[in-house]
Amino acid sequence: MDPKVRKKAAELRSARWFAPDDLRSFGHRSRMMQLGYSEDDFMGKPVIGILNTWSELNSCHSHFPERVAAVKRGVLAAGGFPVELPTLSVDESFTKPTSMLYRNLLAMEAEEMIRSHPLDGVVLMGGCDKTTPGLVMGGITAGVPMIYLPAGPMLRGNYAGKSLGSGSDAWKYWDERRAGNVSDDQWRGLQGGIARSAGVCMTMGTASTMTAITDAMGLTLPGASSIPAVDSAHSRMSADCGRRVVDMVWEDLTPNRIVTAASVRNAAIVAMATGCSTNAVVHLIAMARRAGVDMSLDDLDALGRDTPLLANVRPSGKEYLMEDFYFAGGLLALEKQIADRLDTSAITANGKTLGDNIAEAVVYNDDVIRPLSNPVYHEGSLAVLRGNLCPDGAIIKPAACDPKYYVHEGPALVFDSYPEMKKAIDDENLDVTPDHVLVLRNAGPQGGPGMPEWGMLPIPKALIKQGHRDMLRISDARMSGTSYGACVLHVAPESFVGGPLALLKTGDIVRLDLPNRRLDMLVAEAEIDRRRAAWQPPAPRFERGWGWMYSKHVTQADKGCDFDFLERNFGQAAGEPDIF
């Protein structure tokens, strides 16, 4: 629709429920009146669904009840009618075995909730790691005008006069505690100081990565992803989301006009420049495929080779946190630095182009948001590996690991389960050297199940006590975006379905050649073939329920771990629901 041509009230999607003079619409109107509304409240106005992933166990979203009120204020001011709908809250901290097991469930719930209710537009409220891709995937497929409201990062942590970064410092000080360098009192002090407010992790972990990607894709108000959760600007942004989505409805600014090949590429470039989480790979690919955009591992690797890392934010950066990034100019300022690499004609949720949105952006601290002449790392955040251990790909985050492991060869130390691995690495008499390659398998999409964040395997206690803090680690799992180290992740196909990682044995020599993007086991092909013929599949993880459905339909990591039947190329999305 031409942005200058606005819908008429009779053309609103919600009018199908409320406008006809028939028995069914009589029932719809009477039930709205049962809720205490008059016809003047909702008739002829855009009905805006507020999909809220708040729960009392999701600390990242604990401020959402107040933000819902702000959204409603904005919707009402713009002449719309707001309705809040609770959705699945897949928090990262408490959901077991992993929140990734439920990302697709949230996507399905969001899509069906939007389609089945009289909603003209939606505000999607999320932020904690899997809520962003889950909501966006469902919103893209549902197809009504949508705007994403990111939860925002929490305040910086603090203990004993030192700033703490969520996740990153937990791993760091846990190693020191295992080495005997952190007392019980210090550990409790760190525990109480590392998460000081509502909001997502304040490092460039998965949460801030995914909200930045969604911002760069054009689905938020410009720069919204950078605003700290408890800053007053966050409340104002929430009200602005409510106001703006009403106009998006009148303009018919639907996701298919925003999420295009150009905007997905913009998002991938921005992700690389921010030092994104490795989880960006599975989520960005899944989001893109929902929009019919074919984003592959090779595409991401090519962009990674050509995009310098400019955000000096932990864990890829050395010092700063998301608050510093916001006050340095935020995402808009970073995009301004790489504007010549982006398609600035891409349309965004405010109806303007990316170029319009970044025109006045300024970098206020060029150590936090580096210029192209002084990057944190000369390439982007991620690299994609291929080889006989990962024919369909694997991921590594070069800027967050010790460069001495960029080319490394050593004997494998293989574990078939996390408990087996944990018991071994806590054994101070474990026969292990810094040259060994720790391998965890059966931790992928089906094997985990759900591809848990186990990929930053702990350094064996024997090596910790010798002063070692990094070594090469390989798994078909993911790792937290707040993690760091020489960790090869997302090995595909996963071992649980017979991928080559299932054939590796302790003592086999493994070689990583990062410059040439290779990961191989130095085992003769004939021996690999012999092992493959002898391999027996493990017992299924699930025999019923959601887990059974998940294991039957989840794709591998290189395809985004979406369900095969939810991808755009599987078939047409359901149309509007019948109302008889």
N, C-alpha and C positions, 0 to 999 in steps of 0.2 A: 504493500500500500504506500502511496505517496505520503511522506511525512506531513505534507501540508493538508492532506485530506483526512479528516477525523471521522471515526465511526459515529453512527447515530445510536441512540439508546436502544432502539429496536434491534440493532445488530449485535448487541452484547451477548456473549455466550450465556450468561445467567438468565437472559430473557427467555430462553427455552424452558427454564424451570418456573419462572414467575409471571410471565406476561400473558399467556393464553387464557381465554375465558373457558376453562374446562375443569373437570373434576380433579384431575391430577394437580394442576397448578393451584386450584383452590386449597388443596391439601398442603402444598408447599408454603403458600402464603399464610395459612392458618398456623402452621408449625413455627414460622418465624414470629408470628404474633404471640404464640405460646412462650417464646423466649423473651418476650417483653418489648419487641420492636413494632413500630407502626409501619404501614406501607411506605410512608414518606422516607423512612430510614434506608430502605433497600431497593425500592422499585426505580428502575431507570438509571441506577448508579452502578459503576463497576464494583463487583464484589471481589475483594482482595483476600485471598487465603494467605495466612501467615503460618508457614510450616515451621514449627518450633521443636528443636531437638534438645530441649531442656530436660534434665532429670536431677533428682537429689543425689545421684551418684556421679554426675558429670560436673566436676569442679571447673572445667574449662568454660562451661556455659552457665555458671551459677548466677550471672548477671542478666540472663535472658528475660526473666519476668519483667524487669524494669525496661528492657529494650523493646519488648512487645508493646508496652504502653506507649513508648515513643513512636513506634511504627504506626500504631493505631491513630495517634495524634496527627501524624502526617497524612495518613489516608483520609481521615475525616476532613482535614483542612483542604485537601484537594478535591473533595466532593465524592469520594468513594465510600464503600461500606466494608470495614475490616472484620474478618472472622479468623480466630486462632484455631489451628488444628495441631494437636500434638503428634509427633512422629517418633519413630524409633531413635533412641539416644545411644549411639554406639561410641561410648567413651573409651579412650585408650587405656586408662589406668586399671579399670576393674573388670572389663569385659573379657572373659576367658572362653576358649583358649587364646583367642585373638580377635580383636574387633574386625579384622579383615574378613573373617568368616561371615560377617553380617553386613558388609558394605553393599552387596547386591540385594540383600533383603530390604535395606533402607531405600535403595534405588527403585525397587519394585513397589514398595509402599508409597513413596512419593509420587511416582507416575500414576498409580491407580487412584490414589487419594485425589490428585488434581483432576483426573479425567472423570471421576465418578461424582464429583460435587459441583455445585453451580458457581464455579470460580472463573472470573475473567482474567485475573492475573495473580501472581504469587510472589511473596517475599520469602526466600529460603534462608532460614537462620541456622548457621552451623559454624564450624571452625575446627573442632577437635578432629584429628586426622582423617578418619573415614567419612565424617559427615559431609565434608565438602564434595568429594567426588560422588558419594552416594546421592546426595540431593541434586547435584548438577546433572548426573546421568539420568535420573528420573525426570527432572525438569526439562531437559533437552527432548526426551522422547515424548513427554506429554504435550509440549509444543505451545503452551499458552505464554503470554508475556511474563517474564520472570526477572527478578533482580536478587542477587545474592548478598546477604548481610553477614560479613565475617565477624566472628567473635572477638578477634583482636588479641594480641599477645598480652600476657600478664606483666606486671612490674618486674624489674630485675630482682633476682634473689640477692640476699645479703647475709653474711655471717662473719663475725670477727673482723669487720672492716673490709671484707673482700666481696666483690660482686660475684654472684653465682649464676650460672646458666643452667636452666632445667635440662635434665637428661645428661648433657655433656659433663657437668661437674659431678653428677651422681656416679657415672662410670669412673671418672677420674679418682674421686675420693674413695670409692669402693675398692679399687685396686690398692690404694694406699692403706686402707684398713686391712685388707688381706695381707699386706706386707708388714703389718704391725705398726704403722706410722700414724694411725688415727685412733684416739682414745674413745671410750664409750660416750663421755660427755661431749667431745667434739662431734661425734657422729650424730648425737641427738640435736646438737646445735645446728648442724648442717640440715638435718631433717626438717627442723622448724623454720629455717630461713630460705630454703630453695624455692618455695612456691608461696608468694606473699599476697596474691590477689586473684580475683577472677581472671580468666583469660587462658589462652593456649600457651604452650611453651614459648619462652621469649628468646630462644635461639632460632636459627633458621632450620628448624626441624620440619617434620612433615606437615604440621598444621600451618605454619607460616608459609611454607613452600606452596601448599595447595591453595591457600587463599590468594597468594601472589599470582599464581597461575590463572586462577579464575578472574582476578582483577585484570591481568594482562590480556586475557581472552575477551574482555569487554563486558563481563556479566555482573560486575559490581559498579557502584559509583566510583569514579576515577580516584585511585589512591586509597580507597577505603580499607584495603588489606593491611595497611601500615599502622593504622590508628590503635594505640594501646587500649585494651578492653575497658579500663576504668577512667580514661581521660574523658572530660566532658564533651570533647569533639566526637566521641563514639556515640553518645546519646543523640547529638545533633545529626550525625550521619544516619542513625536509625530512623529518625523522623523524616529525613530527606529521602530515604528509601521508600517510605510510605507515600510521600508526595509524588515521587517520580514514577512509581509503578502505575499509578492511576493514569498519568499521561501516556505511559507505554501502552496501556490498554486502548486508549482512544486512538493512538498512532498505529496500533497493531504491530508493535515492534516485538516480534516473536524471536525465540532463540535461533531459528534457522537463518535469520538475517544477521545475527551476531556471530554465531559459532560457525566459521567458515575455514577453509584451508589456510587462508591468510592469518586469521586470528589464532588458530591453533599453532601455526608456526611462530607467530609473535610470542605466544605463551611459552613455547619451548625455548626460544632464545632468551627470554627474560628469566626463565628457570635456571638456565645455565649460568647466566650472569649474576644470579643471586647466591650461588653456591647451594643449590637445591638438594633436598633429601633424595636419596636413591629411590624412595617410594614414588617419586614423581613419575617414574617410568610406567609402572603398572596403571597408575590412575590417569595420567594424561593420555595414554594409548586408549584406555577404556572410554574416557570422555569423548575423545576424538571419533572413535568408531561409532559411538551412539549418534553422532552428528553426520555420519557418512563420510568422514575424513579419514583417509588411510594413512595413519602415522605409524611408522615402523621403528624398530631398534636402530636400523641403519640410518634412518633420517635423524634420529636423536644423536647418534654418534657423530654424524657429519656436522651437525650444528654445534656439538660440544667441542669439536676440534677447532672450530672457527670463532667461538665466542669466549672472550676472556671473562674471568671471574672478577667482578667489580665490587661486590658487597662484602666488606670486611667484617662479616658477622659470623660468630661461632655457629657450628663447629669448623667450617672450612676457613673462616677468618680467624684471626689470632686473639682478638681482644673484645670486640664490641658485641652488643645485644640488640634486640629489636627496638627498644626504646631509642637507642642511639641512631638506629637506621631511620626511624620516624623523624626525629629532630634534625637529622642531616638532610632531609628533603623527601624521604620515603620512596615508594616505588615509582612515582611520577618522575622524580629527579633521576633515578637510575635509568628509566626508559629514555629520558632526554639524552643521557650519555651515549646510548646506543641507537639513537633514532634512525641513523642511516642504515641500520641493519633490519629495521622493522618496517612493516607495511603500515604506514601512518594513515592510510585512507580507510582502515578498518573501522566500522561503525561500532559504537559502544552503547551501554545501557542508558546513558544520558542523552542519546540521540546525536551526539557529536562524534567526530572522528578521533582516533588516538592522537593524531597530530594536533588537533585542537586542544585536547586535554593536557598535553605536555608542553604546550607552547610557552607558558609562563613558569614552568618548573625550574627550580634553582637548587643546586647542591650547596649546602651550608657547611659541610665538613667533608673535605675531599680525602680524608683518611678513612672515613667510614664508607662513603660511596666514591670509589676510586675513579680517576679518569682513565681513558683507554691507554694513556702513556705510562700508567703506573698500576697495572692490575695486581690483584692479590695472587692470581695464578694465570699463566699465559693462555690456558685453554679453559673450557667451561667446567662445570661441576662434575660431570659424569663421563665415563667411557664405557663402550660396549665391547666385550671380548667374544671371540669365537675360537673354536678349536675342538679337538676330539673329546674334551670333557663337557663342552657346552655348544653343540652344533647349532642350537637355536638361540644362543646368546647367553651372556651373563653381564653383570653390572659391577663396576668399581668406581669409587669416588677418589680420584688421584690426589686432589688438593688436601684431603683429610687424612692422608697416610704418609708414613715415612718414605721418602723417595728411594731409599736403598732397596725397597721391595718392588720397584717398578720393573726390574728384571731380576727374577729370583728362581732358583732351582733347589728343590729339597725333597726329602722323603715325606710321604703322607702319613698322618696319624688319623685314622678313620673311626668315626663314631656313628652308630646306627640310630641313636636316640639322644635327646637332651639329657635325661637322667644319667645315661652311660657317660656322656661327655663331662657332665658336672662332677660326677664322682671321680673321674680320672684327673681332671685339672686341679682338683683340691688335694690330690695326693702329692705331697712334697717329694716323694721318691719316684715320681713318674719319670720314665726314661725319655726325656725330651730336650731338644736343643733349640736355640733361636732360629735355626735353619729349617726345622720341621714345618710342615704345612698342616695345620689343623683342618679337618674336614668333618662337617656334620651333614648327614643326609636324612632322607625321610622327613623333611621339614618344609616341603613345598606346598602348593595349593591343595593337593589331595593328601599328601603325606603328613602335614603338620598336625591336624588339618588346618587349612586356612592360611598357610604361609606365615607363621608367627615371626615376630621380630627377634629371632634368636641368632641372627647372622653375625653380630659382633661377639664372637665366641670369647669367653674370658681367657686372659693369658694364664697359662698354668702357674700355680703358686710357686713351683720350683724356680720358674724364670722371673716371676715378680720379685722374689726375694734376692735375685741376682741383679735387679735393677732394670730388667727389660720391660718395656711397655707397649711393644707392638710386635707382631709377627704375621705372616701370611695365613689367612683363614678363608675357607671356601665352604659355601653351603647353597642349598636350593631354597633357603629361607630369605626373609627380608631382614632389615635392621632398622632400628629407630632412626629417624632423621636427625636426632640429636647425637647419634653415635659417630665414631671416627675410627680410623685405623685401616690397615691393609686387608680389607674384607671384600672378597668376591662373593656376590650375592645373585639371587634369582637364576641360578643355573637351570637352563632349560634344554631338553625336557627334564623334569624333576626325576629323582631317583625312584620315587614310589611307583611311577608308571614305566620304569625300565630305562630311564635315561642313562647315559654313560657313567654318571656319578655312582650309580648302583654297582658298577663293575670295578670300581677302584678298590685297591687293597692297601692296608697298612704296609709301608715300606716301598710302594711304588713311587717313582720319582715324578714330581709334578713341576711343570715349568710355566711361569708367568712371564710374558713379554709384553708389557704395557705399550711401549712405543709402536709395536706391530699388532697390538690388539689380539694377542693370542693367549690361550690357556689350554694346556695339553698335559695328558699323562704320557710319560715316555715309556709306553708299553707297546710291544709289537702288535700289529693288527691281527695276526693269527691268534694271539693270546686273548685279545679283546673279543674276537669272534667266539672263541671257546667259552669264555666267561659268559657272554651273552646267551649262548645256547643253554648254559646250565642255570641261568637266573630263573628264580621262581617268584612270581608276584606275591606281595604280602597280602594278608587278610584285609578285606575292606574296613575302613574306619567306621562306617555307619551302615545300619540295616533298615532305618526308617527315618521319617521326619525331615526337617530342614537339612540336616547333614547329608542324608541320602540324596536329596535333590541336588544339593551343592556338588557333591562328588560326581554325580552323573553328568553335570552340565558345565562345570567351571572350565574355562580355557587356561592354557599355560601362561606363565609370567610374560613371555614375549608378546602375547596377544591381549594382555591387560587384565586377565583373571575375571572377565565378565562372564555371564552365562551365554552359551552359544545361541540360545533362543531369544536373547534380548538385544543382540547386535542388529544394527540397521539392515545388514544384508540378509538377515534370516527371513524377513518378510515385512509387510507393511504394519505400521503401528495401528492399534485399534482406533476406529473413528470415534465420533461422538456417541455417547451412550443413548440407547433408545429411551424415550419417555412416552409411555402409553397410558 
